[in-house]
Each structure stands twice: as C-alpha cells, then as structure tokens.
Amino acid sequence: MIEAEKAIYTVARMCGLLEVSRSGFYKWRRSRDSGPSPSQQRRAELDAKVADFHQASDGVYGAPRILADLRAAGTRVSRKSVAASLRRQGLAGISPRRFAPATTVVDLNAPVPADLVRRRFDTGKLDGVWTSDIERREALFNRTEVRDHRRRAIAVAR
C-alpha cells in the first residue's frame, strides 16, 4: 500500500498513519526484493530433507531417528532444528503405545446394580442426587466419605 501511494503521499506520513516505522518499511522492501536469506534457504533445504526421511519411514520416525539418518547422510544439524522442522511442517513420529497390563478379571455373572438416577447426575438443584463409594485399602484405619456431585465431602466416617 505504501509502495502504491508513494507518488501522492510521503513515506513518512503513510508509515505514521499505518503505525509502521520508516526503517521497518524500508527493511521489508529490501528483504522482499532480495529474495530468501541464506538462513531461509538452509531452513527450506532442511525441511525438504526432513520431509523425505519422514516419508521414507512411512511417517513413523520422529526427530531422534531422523537426526540419526541426516547425520549418517552427512548433514550437520541439531536435534532441536529437526524437531522445529517437523513442527513447521505439521509432521510427527509415531510413538509406541505404553504397556498397560489388563489385570482386572470381569465376573460376567455378577449382578448389575440398578440405575436409579437414569444417568442424570445434575438435576438442577442442590442435594438432588447423592452417590457414594467405599474404597478398601490395607491401612491403619478405614475412612468412608460421602461426596456431592461437585466432589465436596459431605460426611466422613472413620
């Protein structure tokens, strides 16, 4: 806009109206005309290499493994640069799921308790629905709590 209206108004006046510094405008114009900087070119090259290695691994590899592949190919780069490149491109590696042992044995013949509140825990009024649970642990004492739907302890027995 400043470039187009430069013949009619001064650059200083337009920069003042747009709340942009004159030096910032000239710096922007110089960078626009000169093309990408060397760091932008290196970043684009790294992005292309990272995308190639990520695609070659079928989207499995993350920053640590892509870094190892890049270093094996002779590219000097840090792990943080590889991670930043993955973030810029919206890529991510696939992590294995954490092992969660399934130790609970479900008794299929156990009676199912009746749903007296029909899964409506919020009735719109205070103290409308009360629930309780007894938790058993090996301890020096037993404690029972009755809580309301906001998780406030209403009654405690020891």
C-alpha positions in Angstrom: 0.0 0.0 0.0 2.8 2.4 0.9 4.6 1.5 -2.3 1.5 2.2 -4.5 0.7 5.6 -2.9 4.3 6.8 -2.7 3.7 9.2 -5.6 0.9 11.0 -3.8 1.9 11.0 -0.1 5.3 10.9 1.6 6.5 7.6 3.0 6.9 9.2 6.5 3.2 10.3 6.5 1.9 6.9 5.4 4.1 5.0 7.8 2.8 7.2 10.6 -0.8 6.6 9.6 -0.3 2.8 9.4 1.8 2.9 12.6 4.8 1.3 10.9 8.3 2.6 11.3 10.0 4.0 8.2 13.1 1.9 8.8 10.8 -1.2 9.1 9.1 -0.4 5.8 12.5 0.0 4.0 13.8 -3.2 5.6 10.7 -5.1 4.5 11.1 -3.7 1.0 14.8 -4.6 0.8 14.1 -8.2 2.0 11.2 -8.6 -0.4 13.4 -7.5 -3.4 16.5 -9.6 -2.4 14.7 -13.0 -2.1 15.2 -15.5 0.6 18.1 -15.1 3.0 20.8 -17.7 3.5 19.2 -18.9 6.7 15.8 -19.2 5.0 17.4 -21.2 2.2 19.1 -23.6 4.7 15.8 -24.0 6.5 14.0 -24.8 3.3 16.7 -27.4 2.4 16.5 -29.0 5.9 12.6 -29.1 5.7 12.9 -30.9 2.3 15.4 -33.5 3.7 13.4 -34.0 6.9 10.2 -34.5 4.9 11.9 -37.0 2.7 13.3 -39.1 5.6 9.9 -38.9 7.4 8.1 -40.1 4.3 10.7 -42.8 3.7 9.9 -44.2 7.2 6.1 -44.2 6.4 5.6 -41.4 8.9 7.0 -43.4 11.8 10.3 -41.6 12.5 10.4 -38.6 14.8 13.2 -36.1 15.5 15.8 -38.5 17.1 15.7 -41.1 14.3 15.5 -38.5 11.5 18.5 -36.8 13.1 20.5 -40.1 13.1 19.6 -40.6 9.4 20.6 -37.0 8.5 23.9 -37.3 10.3 24.5 -40.7 8.5 23.9 -38.9 5.2 26.5 -36.2 6.2 24.2 -33.3 7.2 25.3 -31.4 10.3 22.2 -30.4 12.2 20.9 -30.4 15.8 18.0 -32.3 17.2 16.2 -29.1 18.0 16.4 -28.0 14.4 15.0 -31.3 13.2 12.2 -31.1 15.8 11.4 -27.5 14.8 11.3 -28.5 11.1 8.9 -31.3 11.9 6.7 -28.8 13.8 6.7 -26.3 11.0 5.6 -29.0 8.5 3.0 -30.4 10.8 4.7 -33.8 10.9 5.1 -36.1 13.9 6.6 -39.5 14.6 4.5 -42.4 15.9 5.3 -43.4 19.4 4.6 -47.0 20.6 1.7 -47.3 23.0 2.6 -47.6 26.6 2.1 -51.0 28.0 -0.9 -51.2 30.3 -1.5 -54.6 31.8 -5.1 -55.7 32.0 -5.2 -57.4 35.4 -8.9 -57.0 36.1 -10.9 -60.2 35.7 -14.5 -59.3 35.0 -17.2 -61.5 36.5 -19.8 -61.7 33.8 -22.3 -63.4 36.1 -22.2 -60.6 38.7 -25.4 -58.6 39.1 -25.5 -55.2 37.6 -26.7 -52.5 40.1 -29.9 -50.7 39.1 -29.5 -47.2 37.6 -31.8 -45.4 39.9 -30.9 -41.9 38.6 -31.0 -42.9 34.9 -27.5 -41.3 34.4 -28.9 -37.8 35.2 -26.5 -36.7 37.9 -27.3 -33.0 37.5 -30.9 -32.5 38.5 -30.7 -28.7 38.6 -31.0 -28.4 42.3 -28.6 -28.8 45.3 -28.6 -32.2 47.1 -30.8 -33.7 44.4 -28.7 -36.8 43.8 -26.3 -38.4 46.3 -23.7 -41.1 45.4 -21.2 -42.9 47.5 -18.3 -45.3 47.1 -16.4 -47.3 49.6 -12.7 -47.7 48.8 -10.9 -50.5 50.5 -7.2 -50.4 51.2 -4.9 -52.0 53.7 -4.4 -49.2 56.2 -4.2 -48.4 59.9 -7.8 -47.1 59.8 -10.8 -47.1 57.4 -12.4 -44.0 56.2 -15.7 -43.5 54.3 -16.7 -40.3 52.6 -20.0 -39.2 51.1 -19.4 -36.6 48.3 -21.8 -34.5 46.3 -21.6 -34.0 42.5 -19.1 -31.2 43.0 -16.7 -33.6 44.8 -17.2 -31.9 48.1 -17.1 -34.2 51.2 -20.4 -34.0 52.9 -19.9 -36.7 55.5 -16.8 -38.6 56.8 -16.8 -41.7 59.0 -13.6 -43.1 60.5 
